[in-house]
Amino acid sequence: MKPRGKWQGMWTIARFNWPFYLTAAIFLIAAVWGIFWFNALLGIVLCGFVISGCLYFLIGSLGVSHQIYDRSDLYRWAWLKRALNGANRSSIIFCHSGFDDTSLSLRKNLDVEQFVVLDHYDAERMREPSIRRARKLFPPTAETQKAPYDQWPVADNAANIIFGFLAIHELRSEAERIAWFAEARRCLRTGGRVVLVEHTRDFANFLAFGPGFLHFHSTASWHRCWEKVNFQLSDEFHVTPWVRIFVVIKS
């Protein structure tokens, strides 16, 4: 397994969402040209606003992505000590929704033998072009098992830890996410935990990603989902201002 590159996370985001960045770049070039073409003050001011918005999107979102995915502790795994906090690590399930550049690194860091990777990708439900591009660039690993979000190929009480890593927000409705937590509860042993890593729909993510923050779910929504199936919140903390870790326990 190759180590992550210094700019890998940022370039991965750019590749998955290149139409948005290309559009912003085109508008930026057009607005710069417009500054010199327009004679009217209003036209120049409007071009100035367009330039500011494009630069904010290009530099802001890519800069934040670099900070999160390349420079923070997110992929260096220091936060695992707090999230796992002495938990039994003998059996782990890692869940993703079509894009997985994480499970191999996590498995190596945890050094466990029983490590199951489940892929919840559903082409009918998850139609965003960025997910399809991600799947083509990073196809599932050979040992990955296809798993509907509400029907996992895992026995009852089989796992100690379940990871949902920047993936479960692709289940767009609360009903789908509740069903995911219900399956997690079925598969976990008593005292087992779900470690959920997610961006949330909050002010920090709005500043970073603009309207794109609506693709994430609020903290209150996540709480409602696991509370419906009687998980207990054990811990909640940030890795960077933009990524939140939730740890919930099956009692």
Rosetta blueprint (number, residue, H / E / L):
1 M L
2 K L
3 P L
4 R L
5 G L
6 K L
7 W L
8 Q H
9 G H
10 M H
11 W H
12 T H
13 I H
14 A H
15 R H
16 F H
17 N L
18 W H
19 P H
20 F H
21 Y H
22 L H
23 T H
24 A H
25 A H
26 I H
27 F H
28 L H
29 I H
30 A H
31 A H
32 V H
33 W H
34 G H
35 I H
36 F H
37 W H
38 F L
39 N L
40 A L
41 L H
42 L H
43 G H
44 I H
45 V H
46 L H
47 C H
48 G H
49 F H
50 V H
51 I H
52 S H
53 G H
54 C H
55 L H
56 Y H
57 F H
58 L H
59 I H
60 G H
61 S H
62 L H
63 G H
64 V H
65 S H
66 H H
67 Q H
68 I H
69 Y H
70 D H
71 R H
72 S L
73 D L
74 L L
75 Y L
76 R L
77 W L
78 A L
79 W L
80 L H
81 K H
82 R H
83 A H
84 L H
85 N L
86 G L
87 A L
88 N L
89 R L
90 S L
91 S E
92 I E
93 I E
94 F E
95 C E
96 H E
97 S L
98 G L
99 F L
100 D L
101 D L
102 T L
103 S H
104 L H
105 S H
106 L H
107 R H
108 K H
109 N H
110 L H
111 D L
112 V L
113 E L
114 Q E
115 F E
116 V E
117 V E
118 L E
119 D E
120 H L
121 Y L
122 D L
123 A L
124 E L
125 R L
126 M L
127 R L
128 E L
129 P H
130 S H
131 I H
132 R H
133 R H
134 A H
135 R H
136 K H
137 L H
138 F L
139 P L
140 P L
141 T L
142 A L
143 E L
144 T L
145 Q E
146 K E
147 A L
148 P L
149 Y L
150 D L
151 Q L
152 W L
153 P L
154 V L
155 A L
156 D L
157 N L
158 A L
159 A E
160 N E
161 I E
162 I E
163 F E
164 G E
165 F E
166 L L
167 A L
168 I H
169 H H
170 E H
171 L L
172 R L
173 S L
174 E H
175 A H
176 E H
177 R H
178 I H
179 A H
180 W H
181 F H
182 A H
183 E H
184 A H
185 R H
186 R H
187 C H
188 L E
189 R E
190 T E
191 G E
192 G E
193 R E
194 V E
195 V E
196 L E
197 V E
198 E E
199 H L
200 T E
201 R L
202 D L
203 F H
204 A H
205 N H
206 F H
207 L H
208 A H
209 F H
210 G H
211 P H
212 G H
213 F H
214 L H
215 H H
216 F L
217 H E
218 S L
219 T H
220 A H
221 S H
222 W H
223 H H
224 R H
225 C H
226 W H
227 E H
228 K L
229 V L
230 N L
231 F E
232 Q E
233 L E
234 S E
235 D E
236 E E
237 F E
238 H E
239 V E
240 T L
241 P L
242 W L
243 V E
244 R E
245 I E
246 F E
247 V E
248 V E
249 I E
250 K E
251 S L
